[in-house]
Amino acid sequence: MISRSFPILLAFLAFAALPARADFETQASGAYVLDLTTGTTLLEKNADLPLPPASMSKLMTLLMLFEAIRDNPTITLDTEFSVSTKAREMAGSTMFLNERDKPTAEELIKGIIVQSGNDATVVVAEGLAGSEDAFARMMNQRGKSLGLENSTFANASGWPSRNHLMSMRDLVTVAEILITEFPEYYGWFALEEWQLDDRAPKNRFNRNPLLPLGIGADGLKTGHTQEAGYSLVGSARQGTRRVIFAITGLDSPEARKEEAARIVNWAFRQFVEADIAEKGSELATVPVWLGEVTQVSLVAPEDLSVLVPAVGANNLSGEVVFDTPLEAPIKAGQEVGELIIARDGLGEARLPLVADQDVPRGGLVPRLRAATQVLSKELMLRVQEYF
């Protein structure tokens, strides 16, 4: 098999003229921005550096609780949890729980999301694992299985510890799982205020500064410690696109708000989703070896689109790459090639192409034809060697 490629011209819908895209300079010490809809990384700065995550790591605690509700039939949103003295004594942001309380899983989830309740995270940890230390070990095991390569957990709340670290990329990975796998709970991240009965009225407001801005923000979690600075894992949706980002190291709540809003506006204004091909569109025809037919079409398996810089979006080109000849048998829908599109500043986009039909292995005639082709090639080589 020989890898072959050839360029093709791509026709796109016209887009409104926008200013030329400049590289985004973030004030955050660490940042990662992902266009979730297309899986495109838009920005990374120290994205894989393990850093103190502060309360942003509560997303991992919530993920563990969501998975427990999904996978453990004895735990539901209505399951009541006990509050220990350790939980009540937690400092920082709390739900103001005490040992007489029996908060439900749903109340704890809302208290962690909106009030950033350190006490609530300890209640969850002890309820799921018996102790916070045991829960931290569970978090580390689960983190490894999720591919969180630059995260280690020492507690459920994000309380400062030299063994409690997460990278910005890992935080976005956890956020992506929460959004895609638990849509039934994700809506709670957009709650702007909540409190348990009438306690802690001053702590009933969500700290996410993007929620009231009308830019599509609907989650996820802020963080702040003296060492980490002001941080945020955020997500926003506009039209069919969703962007997730994590930033850290800002020096004030206002700086965090302004930088987060700048990132959201930049991500949606400076990039567009370009339609490449409709499902079933033919992009190439390639030869088939030992099949009942001698060639097969490579088609789009679904409607294909890529994220591209807004400027120049209607002047792109790509190339189709495939192994030739393709050897029969081939199944309709089998991936047999790729469409590769170069994008300024975003790297290559690689989209799968599939066979448009079944190609069974041929009988005697295709075999004779293949043998004749081999003999012809050998004869030509001998003639070339002779002369």
Steps between C-alpha positions, in 0.01 A plus 500: 500500500619850414373813672372748245358848527369768271385856560138602466327835504233547763197721446359672807220732588605864505564656840471862605828688491671518840827653619810289453552262791783593733658249734323524833723613785349388828586659833446167675807307615342182369222452246336246273212572260311226314230525236299198617280479191792427269761384752733783398754645741486879465754604763746344740740664743671281758203275436667184632672654800365364831378802697297555818139472379330637810122448486508418129593145604155472656397406144676169554309447825174573318594261221561224755157568653326510161659168406395349833139605441515354149676174587401420860132404538510584872582868435249742349447874502278449805757300698573669832857543625629543855702805602808436712671740740790518253262616229338760728841639598613560142610858447462712189180489295235276652132407502508544880412136558493347847480152649119516524461546124422223253558668163399311189735435211316764295539759776870421531548532124336844495691606811830406337416667169347824627645547849830317439430318825818349643287333765282345229800344325611333822147367552507352149847353549414335831165378367651336192831372637481505882767765540640792303839330471339191351303721263818677388648159413186426297537833325858418402403159368210643301715784373752256355227302327366824348843593366561791737876488454589805706268480799537369852238529773544531875149605602145553375481879531812637333640613834867599444739206512829434322351168385184654358566619145324509162594626156275729300459230233394245762244743643349548155492122455297460820270784395446335162394174668257683727344677202480208259428208731275668759276747317221428749709661776704750305222762503562555871833663416302796363319564830576857600391454861397223737506430872399225740185622682570856619858462621803681355304762302819691415654185352208410275638653179694311234853637470519438124530858367394409144148375573327843496683633193275357227785338306375142523689409817341215698777361727719382663716590807715777641799458726721718717785457741794729577737267317276430197356847454156539347399218267206374299389197302231637272279398213278691263273406213408715202298349217626149430842558655618447857832619641660377824798672660710506815707796618699562815734749662296820465560761770143606579136397452457781247806387302360147495163624374652719228741231379233231492264724303781590258570132438135417433452792261826423319421131462159564344586804288834402354415143396216360291377151426537437126285240326727269299280232348152354535452140601558273200690761296771343282847645557717248313497180297770242571602169337410168660724191494340156449145629522190437292530865394820684424436819696301642790395850600611662824211693653422701811354269770299792642470872452860619542606836643815648650580799714711756315617858551223733387726682256557286190239243596360490146840448337619169640648198329556146613636168386362150502738234631451125449689177449496379142396266375236409757477124537161330487286406681379848603184578694277799433571755771850361566751778569751488216640852480524847653438856396776720640446875524775742598388782730692811588604481863282199579692212346356239269141384510471132405156377399418134422381384158322170440425266211165564335422133427584140576776359282516120536817317417488413132491159335716365219480800266625760753775263606612449141486873446716558810745231393524657153573838658778346711651322197480818295688693769767228527540496120541877489764483771695235310481703179631803688783296649590359155534843346 
